[in-house]
Amino acid sequence: MSEGFASFREFYPFYLGEHRNRTCRRLHFVGTSFSIGFIVLALKSMQPWWLLAALVSGYAFAWVGHFFFEKNRPATFKHPLYSFIGDWVMYKDILIGRIPF
């Protein structure tokens, strides 16, 4: 599905390796949290513009983390689908304490 990886299970360790910096992970978590809030707002208000805010906030926080703290290129550029899934799995792993916040 994604070039170089046979499955998401194979991709996820690579994805985590691209998120070793704690500030980068925190920015991902904050951006994803804002995205969740904006999605809820979109559903409650029936205003689709909030979905654009969800998308922008999620990627903006993550990309700041990568460019300024992790000092690498986001995996989104080469593996968009797996990276999108990885964001949500990492968010869950941070929430349950599997990955340090």
N, C-alpha and C positions, 0 to 999 in steps of 0.2 A: 504494500500500500504506500508507504513512505520510503523514498529512496534510501537504501542502506540499512533498513530495519525491516525484519520480516513481520514484526508485530509490535503493538504498543508495549507489551511486557518487555520486549527487547529494547525498546526506545527509552523507557522510563528511567533506568539507571543513568543513561547518557544525559537525559533531561535534568536529573538531580545534580549531576556533575557540573552542569552549566549554571547551577544555583547554589554554589558553595558559600557565597558571601551572605551573611546574615541580613544585612541591610537590603540587599536585593530581594531576598525572600520576603522580608517584611513589606517592602514596597509592592511586591506581587500580591501579598495578602490584603493590604489596604486597598489596592486597585480593584481586586476581585470583590471585596466587601462593598465598595462603592457601586460596582456593577450590579451586585445583587439588589442593593437598595434602589437603583435606578430601574431595574427590571420590575421590581414590586411597584414602583411609582407608575411605570408604563401600564401595568395591568390594572391598577386601581383607578388611574385617571383616564385610561383609554387614549392616552396621548403617545403615539409611537416615537416622538422625538426623544423621549427618555431612553429608548433603546439605543439611539445614537450616543447619548451621554454614557450609557453603560459600556458600549464598545470603546469609546474614546478613553474613558477613565481607566478601564482595565489595561489597555495597551500603554497608555501614557505612563502610568506608575511603573509598569513592568520595564518599559524601555529605558526610563530614567535609571532604574536599578541596574540594568545591563550596561548601559553606556558609561555611567559615572562610578559605579561601585564594583560590579562584577568585571567590567572592562572586557566584555565580549559581545558578539552579535547575538541577538535573540534567536532562539531555535525556530521561531515563527517564520523566518525568512527562508529556511530550507525545508522545514517540516511543519507546515501550518496546521494540519489536522491533528497530528500527534501532539504538537505543542499546545494547542487549545485544550485538548483532553488533559495533557500534563498539568496545565495550570489548575484545573479543577481537582485533579487527584492530589496535587501538592497542597492545595488549599485544605482539602479534607485531612490529609496527613498532618498538617500543622494544627488543625482544629482538635484532632484526637491525640496530639502529643507525640506522634511518631517522628516528626521532624521538629527540631527546636525553632522556636519563634525568637 
